Amino acid sequence: MNEPQPNNPLHGVTLKAMLEYLVAEYGWERLGQRINIDCFNHEPSINSSLKFLRKTEWARAKIERLYLNSISYDQRKGKNAACDGANELGSVWDRARRGE
């Protein structure tokens, strides 16, 4: 059942890990500007956002798309190495998979 999915870049990444990455990357205010959802703009929290995103497929799709674009951009620009200094832990993608 847990077979590898090499063509699925979101395999093994939880919605919580994606949201935490995006909040760390953009902050709630910028995230709310990029994806205009009330749970990002009015008293945002991880838990309330997760509740909404788990129930709302279109919003979850927007989060996944922004996450993939952000990860891709970070890897293209080498941001993960610049932010972490000597990065023995792997890429941003690897850390998100591990839930760090």
PEVENUR-V169547 format. One record per pair of residues at least 24 apart in sequence whose C-alpha atoms are under 7 Angstrom apart, sorted by the first residue. I is the first residue (numbers start at 1). J is the second residue. D is the distance in whole Angstrom. If there is no record, write none. Layout:
BEGIN
i=<I I>
j=<J J>
d=<D D>
END
This chain:
BEGIN
i=<12 13 13 16 17 17 18 22>
j=<97 96 97 50 96 99 67 67>
d=<6 6 5 7 6 6 6 7>
END
